Amino acid sequence: MFDKVLISRQVPGINLECFFRATGIYLFKPHVVNRKLFGASNLHTFSYRYREGDSAELLDVAGLLAGIKEQVAGNLEKVVQNVENACKGQKLQSVQTVDEFDLNKLDFSGQPKDSGFVVINRFLPRNLTVFRPLDVLAVIDFHSHSVSITCLQDAENNLIPKYAFSMQLEQEQLSIRCNNDLNPDEKTSTWLKDVLFQRLLKWVENNMLQATAQPSNRDELISLSLINDLEEYNRLYSELKSKYGTEMVKIWPETTDPRKYVYEDVAIATYLLLLWKQEREELGSDRLQSFVDIGCGNGLLVYILASEGHDGLGIDLRRRKIWDLYPANVKLKEQSIVPSDKALFPDIDWIIGNHSDELSPWIPVLAARSAYRCRYFLLPCCAFEFDGNKFQRQNSGVSQYTDFLRYAREISEVCGFETAVDRLKIPSTKRTCLVGSSRTYDENQFQEYLGKIQTFIDSRVSGSAKGTDLNWSENFRPRESVEKVRNCTKLERSLIDEIVGIVFEALIAKKRMATEFPGRNWNAGGKIGIGDLVSLIPKDKLTSLKSECGGLQTLLKNNHQIFQVLNGCVQLRIPTRQGESSKSAEELAKKSKKQKNPRVVNLKEKPCWFHSNHPDGCPFEEEQCKFKHF
């Protein structure tokens, strides 16, 4: 057995369920501990029970693991047979194959204490060009309250512990142990003690807190739950990343970060290609699915899917620079979409909505009304209503994003879709997708459901309209094809001056004499929160302001000669002499990572605002001031 204690700690109040669920995180989600890993794929699972009367003689886990390692890993059939024979030779009453196994969903209250599981998992690396998948054998024993793990490939193992170890719970004492005869290498021991054990403690504590907390209405999603073979996903993603991603990052002509957007679209393409492959296998069809990507943006997803043989079209209201770099077979169309009978795709298999903004709630509707056999994939980001306005949260107990996902699912179900929800593995916080691949009604009810869909749209927004060729929501307006500049630079000068004047008067009313100018009285004013300043601006001025930018803060930051905005508060910027930096110490600290030596700019050609507008004028003479005195 594993008798050598590497590290242990007393955890008051811990129970077996919290312990086993915590160990399951490492066994089935190893990537949360090691970023070089992508995830784990379950290859095979056995359940076992001790013979009656023999339960005091525990399973020789260390001996079992050592015996299995003598076999050549990679031959799953051989490994499975060896595990089965080894288990049967250890005084076990029964050894049976388990078809589906999830330790985190196990009912621990119903598990016999003289039983356990033998799990064979494959740990998948992120970078398949550097590392190879590793087969891991784990014994989950409810009698000894332990989870013992070993890797079957010692020679090629550079990702996980090189020797067998056990996580155990005994009288509220949590520990990690190894074989007493083993002299473990320092690197592996350090990782087990300083990384895995610390994470294990955290997972246990979280499970204990969740056990005492109120039940949550939020469904726990498992990433890539709709993909049958996680290992195939890992292999295909690595292949597509090498095939398209590396070169695309080099030539990326857009202003967006290519490492995020390129690899995100590679991951989405991988997901769709496998989802569609599974669909073809279920239908017994060899025909590759067609698609239309609504709001395709840079068109990279269309490019990858088309290059992999799928006939498709990307539509967006704005053309991107990168479109010119794609080959001729990549069909991209600059066009705005208004939901109506003219915006249907009756011959398309799948409608894709990848961050489709104001069209997101319409994606299930477009698929439902295009044809009975049309399916959809929706990855929403920004939340909108049918009329193009921002979605208003209906449940204050959850975030707007979570509430919109619930709403999008409701739309899908009204449209008659069997709706699946999944979580993608992409570099984004908003990675939950909805998939509608089949209907809940027969094809002869298609027209009936069209009416139900329109009734639902009418109930959500005003100004909806029924009838051929009419817009399904009269108030819906697509965004303009030319992206509007929204940084206050397009505001009328008179409006800017008026708002600047209101803020300035409010600040100097809180009279404070600056100490930076000895021998001269200069009112530096006080400090006021952005929210308090907003209440001083007339509503019609604020409306005009918000139509051009995010709000008052943007305008004040644009006038940085006059104002300093930090941590949600505004104050006058203390003038500095020519050759000195006007940045405060706090501002310089924030920018130190990007700009170690701030550049001093001579602005002598610009007028000094304080000279013309401050009651005390400019605290400097013109030859000292950075700006020009008129």
PLY file of the C-alpha trace (Angstrom):
ply
format ascii 1.0
element vertex 630
property float x
property float y
property float z
element edge 629
property int vertex1
property int vertex2
end_header
0.00 0.00 0.00
0.96 3.68 -0.07
2.52 4.23 3.36
4.91 7.14 2.81
3.17 10.44 3.61
4.42 13.29 1.43
2.09 15.91 2.91
-1.04 15.94 5.07
-3.39 18.36 6.78
-6.32 18.16 9.15
-9.56 19.38 7.50
-12.31 19.66 10.14
-15.78 18.84 8.84
-14.66 17.13 5.62
-16.77 14.19 4.47
-16.20 11.45 1.91
-18.41 13.04 -0.73
-16.43 16.30 -0.67
-13.19 14.34 -0.81
-14.09 12.12 -3.76
-15.62 14.97 -5.75
-12.45 17.01 -5.24
-10.20 14.17 -6.44
-12.47 13.77 -9.45
-11.53 17.28 -10.60
-7.92 16.24 -11.09
-8.86 12.90 -12.62
-11.30 14.32 -15.18
-10.21 17.98 -15.47
-6.41 17.88 -15.14
-6.04 21.05 -17.23
-7.16 23.18 -14.26
-3.91 22.14 -12.51
-1.59 21.93 -15.49
-2.06 24.42 -18.32
-0.06 22.17 -20.65
-2.97 19.72 -20.57
-6.14 20.11 -22.62
-8.37 17.72 -20.70
-9.04 14.03 -20.06
-10.88 11.38 -22.03
-12.34 8.33 -20.28
-11.24 5.15 -22.07
-12.66 2.47 -19.81
-14.09 2.03 -16.30
-14.61 -1.06 -14.12
-16.65 -1.31 -10.94
-15.64 -3.87 -8.31
-16.80 -5.26 -4.95
-14.94 -7.19 -2.31
-15.97 -10.73 -1.52
-18.22 -11.05 1.49
-16.10 -11.44 4.61
-12.92 -10.26 2.87
-13.56 -6.53 3.08
-11.04 -6.16 5.90
-8.34 -7.30 3.46
-8.07 -4.24 1.30
-7.33 -4.20 -2.41
-3.55 -4.09 -2.99
-3.73 -0.91 -5.01
0.02 -0.40 -5.24
0.48 -3.98 -6.41
-2.32 -3.67 -8.94
-0.90 -0.47 -10.42
2.62 -1.90 -10.60
1.33 -4.99 -12.40
-0.56 -3.01 -14.99
2.46 -0.84 -15.78
4.32 -3.88 -17.03
1.99 -3.88 -20.03
2.68 -1.75 -23.08
0.46 1.36 -22.83
-1.40 2.51 -25.91
-2.95 -0.91 -26.63
-6.23 -0.26 -24.86
-7.61 -3.75 -25.39
-4.49 -5.26 -23.81
-4.54 -2.82 -20.88
-8.25 -3.42 -20.21
-7.80 -7.20 -20.25
-4.84 -6.95 -17.88
-6.75 -4.71 -15.47
-9.67 -7.12 -15.46
-7.44 -10.12 -14.77
-5.52 -8.29 -12.05
-8.73 -7.23 -10.29
-10.16 -10.74 -10.39
-6.97 -12.06 -8.85
-7.31 -9.84 -5.78
-10.16 -11.58 -3.96
-12.88 -9.43 -5.51
-16.44 -10.64 -5.72
-17.28 -8.96 -9.01
-15.59 -6.91 -11.72
-17.90 -5.27 -14.26
-17.49 -2.76 -17.08
-19.22 0.61 -16.52
-20.55 2.18 -19.73
-20.70 5.81 -18.54
-18.87 7.09 -15.50
-18.77 10.54 -13.91
-17.39 10.70 -10.39
-18.91 14.14 -9.79
-22.41 12.85 -10.58
-22.14 9.71 -8.47
-24.68 9.14 -5.68
-22.28 8.53 -2.80
-25.04 7.77 -0.32
-25.97 4.72 -2.40
-22.45 3.37 -2.91
-21.48 0.19 -0.99
-18.54 0.81 1.34
-16.82 -2.36 0.15
-16.69 -1.28 -3.50
-14.78 0.93 -5.87
-13.88 1.76 -9.46
-10.87 1.27 -11.69
-10.70 4.12 -14.22
-8.51 4.32 -17.32
-8.28 7.92 -18.55
-6.20 9.51 -21.26
-4.68 12.89 -20.38
-4.55 15.04 -23.52
-1.83 17.71 -24.01
-2.60 21.07 -25.60
0.40 20.95 -27.89
0.45 17.61 -29.72
3.61 18.57 -31.58
5.57 18.65 -28.31
3.78 16.18 -26.01
1.97 12.89 -26.48
-1.27 11.76 -24.76
-0.72 9.86 -21.51
-2.78 6.92 -20.27
-3.58 7.16 -16.57
-4.88 4.38 -14.34
-6.81 5.33 -11.20
-8.28 3.17 -8.44
-11.13 4.81 -6.51
-11.59 2.72 -3.37
-14.48 3.58 -1.06
-13.28 1.18 1.64
-9.85 2.77 2.16
-11.12 6.27 1.29
-8.46 6.71 -1.35
-7.88 7.58 -5.00
-4.62 6.13 -6.33
-3.16 7.18 -9.67
-0.32 6.08 -11.91
0.78 6.93 -15.44
1.33 4.01 -17.82
4.09 5.76 -19.83
7.10 6.53 -17.67
9.59 7.09 -20.50
7.50 9.72 -22.32
5.86 11.32 -19.30
6.73 15.02 -19.00
3.32 16.26 -17.91
2.19 14.41 -14.78
3.86 12.66 -11.77
6.29 9.96 -12.85
5.40 7.58 -10.02
2.20 6.24 -8.48
0.66 8.24 -5.64
-2.50 8.19 -3.59
-4.84 10.89 -2.27
-6.36 9.63 0.98
-8.77 10.71 3.71
-8.51 9.21 7.19
-10.30 10.70 10.22
-10.50 14.17 8.62
-6.79 13.98 7.75
-6.22 14.70 4.06
-2.94 13.42 2.64
-0.95 12.56 -0.47
1.14 9.40 -0.17
3.49 7.24 -2.21
5.00 3.77 -1.93
7.29 3.43 1.08
9.94 1.69 -1.04
10.07 4.59 -3.47
12.61 7.40 -3.40
10.64 10.04 -5.36
12.38 12.65 -7.45
12.36 16.15 -6.00
10.51 17.82 -8.90
7.56 15.42 -8.73
7.36 15.58 -4.94
7.43 19.36 -4.98
4.61 19.47 -7.56
2.48 17.04 -5.54
2.95 19.02 -2.33
2.98 22.62 -3.56
0.56 22.42 -6.48
-1.78 19.43 -6.46
-2.27 19.23 -2.69
-2.96 22.97 -2.39
-5.54 22.73 -5.19
-7.04 19.65 -3.55
-7.52 21.59 -0.30
-9.20 24.42 -2.21
-11.54 22.05 -4.06
-12.47 20.29 -0.81
-13.23 23.62 0.89
-15.35 24.76 -2.07
-17.30 21.50 -1.99
-17.88 21.91 1.75
-19.18 25.46 1.21
-21.46 24.36 -1.63
-22.86 21.58 0.53
-24.06 24.13 3.11
-25.15 26.81 0.61
-28.61 27.30 -0.85
-29.28 25.25 -4.00
-28.38 27.11 -7.19
-30.63 27.38 -10.22
-27.63 27.52 -12.53
-26.90 24.37 -14.48
-23.30 23.23 -14.29
-22.08 22.81 -17.84
-19.30 20.47 -18.88
-17.15 21.82 -21.71
-17.64 20.13 -25.10
-20.39 17.89 -23.71
-21.92 17.40 -27.19
-18.64 16.11 -28.64
-18.44 12.33 -28.35
-14.66 11.99 -28.65
-12.63 14.58 -26.76
-9.39 13.08 -28.02
-10.53 13.54 -31.63
-11.41 17.16 -30.85
-7.93 17.69 -29.39
-6.26 16.15 -32.44
-8.39 18.08 -34.96
-7.93 21.40 -33.14
-4.14 20.91 -33.16
-4.29 20.06 -36.87
-6.43 23.10 -37.81
-4.37 25.40 -35.61
-1.23 24.36 -37.47
-2.97 24.39 -40.86
-4.68 27.79 -40.62
-3.90 29.54 -37.33
-0.13 30.01 -37.42
-0.03 31.61 -40.88
-3.17 33.67 -40.29
-1.67 35.25 -37.16
1.35 36.34 -39.22
-0.66 38.07 -41.97
-3.54 39.41 -39.84
-4.40 42.88 -41.23
-7.11 43.84 -38.73
-6.60 45.97 -35.61
-7.94 43.19 -33.35
-5.65 40.76 -31.50
-5.04 37.83 -33.88
-3.99 35.41 -31.14
-7.44 35.69 -29.58
-9.67 35.91 -32.65
-7.80 33.44 -34.87
-7.51 30.65 -32.31
-11.06 31.25 -31.10
-12.42 30.72 -34.61
-10.19 27.66 -35.04
-11.77 26.19 -31.89
-15.31 27.01 -33.07
-14.57 25.47 -36.48
-13.24 22.33 -34.77
-16.41 22.07 -32.71
-18.73 22.48 -35.70
-16.78 20.07 -37.92
-17.02 17.32 -35.31
-20.65 18.11 -34.48
-21.51 17.83 -38.17
-19.45 14.66 -38.54
-21.42 13.07 -35.69
-24.65 14.16 -37.35
-23.65 12.52 -40.65
-22.78 9.30 -38.83
-26.16 9.27 -37.06
-28.00 9.88 -40.34
-25.81 7.49 -42.32
-25.07 10.25 -44.82
-21.83 11.23 -46.60
-23.07 14.63 -47.77
-21.24 17.53 -46.11
-23.56 20.07 -44.53
-24.03 23.56 -46.02
-24.10 26.67 -43.83
-24.56 30.42 -43.69
-22.67 32.46 -41.07
-24.75 35.54 -40.21
-22.57 38.34 -38.87
-19.40 36.58 -40.02
-17.11 39.53 -39.19
-13.57 38.73 -40.32
-14.85 35.64 -42.18
-12.19 33.32 -40.74
-14.76 30.74 -39.60
-16.25 30.68 -43.10
-12.76 30.30 -44.59
-11.89 27.28 -42.40
-15.23 25.50 -42.85
-15.17 26.09 -46.62
-11.56 24.90 -46.85
-12.60 21.71 -45.06
-15.16 21.00 -47.80
-18.40 22.55 -46.52
-20.33 24.77 -48.92
-21.11 27.99 -47.10
-21.68 31.73 -47.16
-20.66 34.47 -44.74
-22.75 37.65 -44.46
-21.82 40.83 -42.63
-22.90 44.45 -42.94
-19.26 45.60 -43.12
-16.49 44.33 -45.32
-13.16 43.59 -43.59
-9.62 44.03 -44.93
-8.87 40.34 -44.51
-11.62 39.33 -46.94
-9.29 40.19 -49.83
-6.76 37.63 -48.60
-9.07 34.62 -48.81
-9.19 32.33 -51.88
-12.05 32.60 -54.39
-13.97 29.63 -52.98
-14.65 31.56 -49.75
-18.02 33.25 -50.27
-18.41 36.46 -48.27
-21.17 38.99 -48.79
-21.47 42.57 -47.55
-25.15 42.91 -46.70
-27.42 43.90 -43.85
-30.03 41.36 -42.73
-33.53 42.47 -41.74
-35.56 39.55 -40.30
-38.33 38.95 -42.78
-39.60 36.45 -45.34
-36.89 37.79 -47.67
-34.15 36.74 -45.24
-34.78 32.99 -45.29
-32.36 30.24 -46.29
-34.52 27.27 -47.33
-31.67 25.32 -48.93
-29.16 25.73 -46.10
-28.57 23.01 -43.50
-27.12 25.14 -40.68
-27.40 28.81 -39.72
-24.47 30.05 -37.61
-24.66 33.01 -35.26
-21.18 33.63 -33.86
-21.31 36.87 -31.83
-24.11 38.05 -34.13
-25.06 40.97 -31.82
-28.56 42.35 -32.57
-29.35 39.31 -34.73
-28.63 36.84 -31.91
-32.28 36.42 -30.80
-33.26 36.02 -34.46
-30.90 33.10 -35.25
-33.27 30.36 -33.96
-36.19 32.15 -35.67
-34.40 32.35 -39.03
-33.54 28.65 -38.82
-37.05 27.67 -37.74
-38.76 29.64 -40.52
-36.25 28.82 -43.29
-37.09 25.11 -43.48
-38.16 22.25 -41.25
-34.74 20.59 -41.55
-32.70 23.76 -41.03
-30.61 23.71 -37.86
-28.69 26.42 -35.99
-25.63 27.12 -33.84
-25.66 30.25 -31.69
-22.76 31.65 -29.65
-24.19 34.87 -28.20
-22.13 37.72 -26.82
-24.00 41.03 -26.50
-27.64 40.73 -25.40
-30.36 42.21 -27.65
-34.14 42.10 -28.03
-36.05 41.40 -31.25
-36.38 45.12 -32.00
-32.60 45.67 -31.84
-32.65 47.35 -28.43
-30.47 46.12 -25.59
-31.94 43.19 -23.70
-33.25 44.22 -20.29
-32.39 41.77 -17.54
-35.48 40.11 -16.09
-33.86 38.20 -13.22
-31.79 40.43 -10.96
-30.35 37.37 -9.24
-28.16 36.52 -12.23
-25.96 38.42 -14.68
-27.40 39.93 -17.85
-25.46 37.36 -19.90
-26.90 34.42 -17.94
-30.39 35.89 -18.18
-30.04 36.38 -21.93
-28.91 32.77 -22.36
-32.11 31.72 -20.61
-34.10 33.99 -22.93
-32.33 32.66 -26.05
-33.15 29.12 -24.94
-36.79 30.13 -24.47
-36.85 31.53 -28.03
-35.36 28.28 -29.33
-37.98 26.19 -27.56
-40.81 28.41 -28.83
-39.39 27.80 -32.32
-39.79 24.08 -31.71
-36.15 23.08 -31.35
-34.73 20.38 -29.13
-32.24 22.79 -27.58
-28.84 21.68 -26.33
-26.55 23.97 -24.34
-22.80 23.46 -24.37
-19.64 25.28 -23.32
-16.81 25.78 -25.79
-13.10 25.80 -25.08
-12.26 29.25 -26.43
-10.30 32.24 -25.05
-13.46 34.11 -24.08
-15.58 34.55 -20.95
-18.73 34.24 -23.07
-18.39 30.73 -24.42
-21.78 29.12 -23.86
-23.48 28.06 -27.07
-26.96 26.86 -28.03
-27.48 24.13 -30.62
-30.80 23.36 -32.27
-30.33 20.24 -34.37
-33.81 18.69 -34.32
-37.45 19.67 -33.82
-39.96 18.77 -31.14
-42.83 18.57 -33.65
-43.66 16.74 -36.87
-43.10 18.33 -40.26
-46.84 18.58 -40.94
-47.05 21.12 -38.07
-44.51 23.46 -39.69
-47.02 26.20 -40.67
-48.69 26.01 -37.26
-45.37 26.74 -35.56
-44.67 29.72 -37.83
-47.76 31.34 -36.33
-46.67 30.51 -32.79
-43.27 32.07 -33.42
-44.76 35.32 -34.71
-47.16 35.48 -31.75
-44.21 35.19 -29.39
-42.31 37.97 -31.22
-45.42 40.19 -31.03
-45.59 39.61 -27.27
-42.01 40.73 -26.79
-41.86 43.93 -28.85
-44.25 46.54 -30.17
-44.63 47.26 -33.85
-44.40 43.66 -35.08
-46.02 42.85 -38.38
-47.35 39.74 -40.02
-47.56 38.89 -43.69
-45.42 37.95 -46.64
-42.40 40.18 -47.30
-43.09 42.28 -44.20
-40.49 42.68 -41.51
-41.19 40.40 -38.56
-40.49 43.35 -36.28
-41.13 46.77 -37.86
-38.99 48.57 -35.28
-35.90 46.47 -35.99
-33.10 48.44 -37.63
-29.73 46.90 -38.46
-26.59 48.78 -37.52
-25.13 51.13 -40.08
-22.50 49.63 -42.36
-20.02 52.37 -41.47
-19.03 52.02 -37.84
-19.72 55.26 -36.03
-16.89 56.94 -34.13
-18.07 57.21 -30.53
-15.35 59.03 -28.62
-16.82 62.56 -28.25
-14.74 63.91 -31.14
-17.88 64.50 -33.24
-19.72 66.58 -30.62
-20.48 70.23 -31.31
-17.85 72.52 -29.79
-20.50 74.56 -27.97
-21.82 71.44 -26.19
-18.31 70.42 -25.12
-17.54 73.91 -23.82
-20.82 74.04 -21.88
-20.23 70.69 -20.14
-16.58 71.50 -19.42
-17.71 74.80 -17.89
-20.28 73.10 -15.62
-17.72 70.59 -14.33
-15.04 73.27 -13.88
-17.34 75.54 -11.83
-18.35 72.63 -9.60
-14.71 71.76 -8.92
-13.42 75.27 -8.10
-16.45 75.83 -5.85
-14.70 73.39 -3.50
-11.94 75.94 -2.94
-8.46 74.55 -2.26
-5.30 76.58 -2.75
-2.54 74.68 -4.55
0.76 74.33 -2.68
2.73 73.67 -5.86
3.10 77.42 -6.62
4.78 79.22 -3.68
3.94 82.89 -3.42
0.88 82.60 -5.67
-2.74 81.87 -4.80
-4.15 79.40 -7.29
-7.43 77.59 -6.64
-6.90 73.88 -7.45
-10.49 73.04 -6.55
-11.81 69.84 -4.99
-12.49 66.28 -6.04
-15.95 65.08 -7.16
-17.21 61.63 -8.18
-18.34 61.06 -11.77
-21.82 60.08 -10.59
-22.24 63.36 -8.67
-21.11 65.38 -11.71
-23.59 63.57 -13.97
-26.46 64.87 -11.82
-25.32 68.45 -12.55
-25.52 68.08 -16.36
-28.92 68.90 -17.98
-30.64 65.75 -19.29
-30.77 66.97 -22.89
-26.99 67.56 -22.80
-26.39 64.06 -21.41
-28.57 62.55 -24.15
-26.49 64.28 -26.82
-23.33 63.17 -25.05
-24.35 59.50 -24.83
-25.29 59.43 -28.49
-21.63 60.03 -29.35
-19.69 58.26 -26.62
-19.88 56.24 -23.43
-20.60 59.32 -21.32
-19.15 62.14 -19.28
-15.94 60.33 -18.33
-14.84 59.98 -21.96
-15.36 63.70 -22.59
-13.37 64.68 -19.48
-10.50 62.35 -20.38
-10.40 63.89 -23.85
-9.87 67.25 -22.12
-6.89 66.01 -20.14
-5.21 69.44 -20.13
-7.94 70.58 -17.76
-9.10 67.50 -15.86
-7.62 64.45 -14.20
-9.87 61.36 -13.91
-8.76 58.64 -11.51
-10.68 55.89 -9.72
-14.05 57.34 -10.68
-13.29 60.83 -9.39
-12.50 64.10 -11.20
-10.25 66.98 -10.20
-8.38 69.78 -11.95
-5.04 68.81 -13.41
-2.31 70.81 -11.71
-0.35 72.62 -14.46
3.35 71.82 -14.85
6.23 73.77 -16.34
7.53 73.22 -19.82
9.76 70.12 -19.88
8.00 68.47 -16.92
5.58 65.57 -17.20
1.96 66.50 -16.55
1.13 62.95 -15.48
0.52 62.33 -11.78
2.54 59.65 -9.96
-0.55 57.44 -9.88
-1.13 57.79 -13.62
2.51 57.08 -14.39
2.41 53.95 -12.22
-0.56 52.63 -14.19
1.27 53.10 -17.49
4.71 51.96 -16.34
4.38 48.53 -17.94
3.55 49.97 -21.35
5.79 53.03 -21.31
8.76 53.05 -18.97
9.97 56.54 -20.03
6.99 58.83 -20.67
7.61 61.16 -23.61
7.42 64.87 -22.84
5.57 66.71 -25.63
5.91 70.40 -26.39
2.40 71.75 -26.85
3.41 75.41 -27.20
1.26 75.85 -30.31
-1.95 75.12 -28.32
-3.70 77.77 -26.20
-3.55 77.55 -22.40
-7.07 76.83 -21.15
-6.35 78.00 -17.60
-4.92 81.32 -18.82
-8.20 82.13 -20.57
-10.77 80.52 -18.25
-9.49 80.10 -14.69
-10.37 83.02 -12.32
-6.75 83.00 -11.12
-5.36 82.60 -14.64
-2.39 80.35 -15.36
0.04 79.92 -12.44
3.00 80.31 -14.85
4.31 83.06 -17.03
4.10 82.27 -20.76
7.78 81.36 -21.10
7.34 78.71 -18.38
3.96 77.40 -19.52
3.70 74.46 -21.91
0.88 76.19 -23.76
0.53 79.52 -25.54
-0.91 82.57 -23.76
-3.09 84.81 -25.95
0 1
1 2
2 3
3 4
4 5
5 6
6 7
7 8
8 9
9 10
10 11
11 12
12 13
13 14
14 15
15 16
16 17
17 18
18 19
19 20
20 21
21 22
22 23
23 24
24 25
25 26
26 27
27 28
28 29
29 30
30 31
31 32
32 33
33 34
34 35
35 36
36 37
37 38
38 39
39 40
40 41
41 42
42 43
43 44
44 45
45 46
46 47
47 48
48 49
49 50
50 51
51 52
52 53
53 54
54 55
55 56
56 57
57 58
58 59
59 60
60 61
61 62
62 63
63 64
64 65
65 66
66 67
67 68
68 69
69 70
70 71
71 72
72 73
73 74
74 75
75 76
76 77
77 78
78 79
79 80
80 81
81 82
82 83
83 84
84 85
85 86
86 87
87 88
88 89
89 90
90 91
91 92
92 93
93 94
94 95
95 96
96 97
97 98
98 99
99 100
100 101
101 102
102 103
103 104
104 105
105 106
106 107
107 108
108 109
109 110
110 111
111 112
112 113
113 114
114 115
115 116
116 117
117 118
118 119
119 120
120 121
121 122
122 123
123 124
124 125
125 126
126 127
127 128
128 129
129 130
130 131
131 132
132 133
133 134
134 135
135 136
136 137
137 138
138 139
139 140
140 141
141 142
142 143
143 144
144 145
145 146
146 147
147 148
148 149
149 150
150 151
151 152
152 153
153 154
154 155
155 156
156 157
157 158
158 159
159 160
160 161
161 162
162 163
163 164
164 165
165 166
166 167
167 168
168 169
169 170
170 171
171 172
172 173
173 174
174 175
175 176
176 177
177 178
178 179
179 180
180 181
181 182
182 183
183 184
184 185
185 186
186 187
187 188
188 189
189 190
190 191
191 192
192 193
193 194
194 195
195 196
196 197
197 198
198 199
199 200
200 201
201 202
202 203
203 204
204 205
205 206
206 207
207 208
208 209
209 210
210 211
211 212
212 213
213 214
214 215
215 216
216 217
217 218
218 219
219 220
220 221
221 222
222 223
223 224
224 225
225 226
226 227
227 228
228 229
229 230
230 231
231 232
232 233
233 234
234 235
235 236
236 237
237 238
238 239
239 240
240 241
241 242
242 243
243 244
244 245
245 246
246 247
247 248
248 249
249 250
250 251
251 252
252 253
253 254
254 255
255 256
256 257
257 258
258 259
259 260
260 261
261 262
262 263
263 264
264 265
265 266
266 267
267 268
268 269
269 270
270 271
271 272
272 273
273 274
274 275
275 276
276 277
277 278
278 279
279 280
280 281
281 282
282 283
283 284
284 285
285 286
286 287
287 288
288 289
289 290
290 291
291 292
292 293
293 294
294 295
295 296
296 297
297 298
298 299
299 300
300 301
301 302
302 303
303 304
304 305
305 306
306 307
307 308
308 309
309 310
310 311
311 312
312 313
313 314
314 315
315 316
316 317
317 318
318 319
319 320
320 321
321 322
322 323
323 324
324 325
325 326
326 327
327 328
328 329
329 330
330 331
331 332
332 333
333 334
334 335
335 336
336 337
337 338
338 339
339 340
340 341
341 342
342 343
343 344
344 345
345 346
346 347
347 348
348 349
349 350
350 351
351 352
352 353
353 354
354 355
355 356
356 357
357 358
358 359
359 360
360 361
361 362
362 363
363 364
364 365
365 366
366 367
367 368
368 369
369 370
370 371
371 372
372 373
373 374
374 375
375 376
376 377
377 378
378 379
379 380
380 381
381 382
382 383
383 384
384 385
385 386
386 387
387 388
388 389
389 390
390 391
391 392
392 393
393 394
394 395
395 396
396 397
397 398
398 399
399 400
400 401
401 402
402 403
403 404
404 405
405 406
406 407
407 408
408 409
409 410
410 411
411 412
412 413
413 414
414 415
415 416
416 417
417 418
418 419
419 420
420 421
421 422
422 423
423 424
424 425
425 426
426 427
427 428
428 429
429 430
430 431
431 432
432 433
433 434
434 435
435 436
436 437
437 438
438 439
439 440
440 441
441 442
442 443
443 444
444 445
445 446
446 447
447 448
448 449
449 450
450 451
451 452
452 453
453 454
454 455
455 456
456 457
457 458
458 459
459 460
460 461
461 462
462 463
463 464
464 465
465 466
466 467
467 468
468 469
469 470
470 471
471 472
472 473
473 474
474 475
475 476
476 477
477 478
478 479
479 480
480 481
481 482
482 483
483 484
484 485
485 486
486 487
487 488
488 489
489 490
490 491
491 492
492 493
493 494
494 495
495 496
496 497
497 498
498 499
499 500
500 501
501 502
502 503
503 504
504 505
505 506
506 507
507 508
508 509
509 510
510 511
511 512
512 513
513 514
514 515
515 516
516 517
517 518
518 519
519 520
520 521
521 522
522 523
523 524
524 525
525 526
526 527
527 528
528 529
529 530
530 531
531 532
532 533
533 534
534 535
535 536
536 537
537 538
538 539
539 540
540 541
541 542
542 543
543 544
544 545
545 546
546 547
547 548
548 549
549 550
550 551
551 552
552 553
553 554
554 555
555 556
556 557
557 558
558 559
559 560
560 561
561 562
562 563
563 564
564 565
565 566
566 567
567 568
568 569
569 570
570 571
571 572
572 573
573 574
574 575
575 576
576 577
577 578
578 579
579 580
580 581
581 582
582 583
583 584
584 585
585 586
586 587
587 588
588 589
589 590
590 591
591 592
592 593
593 594
594 595
595 596
596 597
597 598
598 599
599 600
600 601
601 602
602 603
603 604
604 605
605 606
606 607
607 608
608 609
609 610
610 611
611 612
612 613
613 614
614 615
615 616
616 617
617 618
618 619
619 620
620 621
621 622
622 623
623 624
624 625
625 626
626 627
627 628
628 629
